């Protein structure tokens, strides 16, 4: 195997992994959305993370804040912690350190 063949093989493997990872993220978003819609508060918090990071969805920090708030209002500690970070950093909301 020449170095070019090896380099192409590595590149192909990276592309295939990226495609599989994106597909997996999209599947995870669907599952989390269903969980959140069904009242699973940790599903809402995890879906918020996906929106905050733009994993499997278009990045939407305002949507992430809404999901974290929904989870926090229901009693999810993860939702409250993530919401506090967003408020503390002014991400997706006006900067309000006192609300963090």
Secondary structure, DSSP 4 states (H G I P E B T S, - for coil): --HHHHHHHHHHHHHHHHHHHHHHHHHHHHHHHHHHHTT-HHHHHHHHHHHHHTSSS---HHHHHHHHHHHHHHT-HHHHHHHHHHHHHTSSS---GGG-
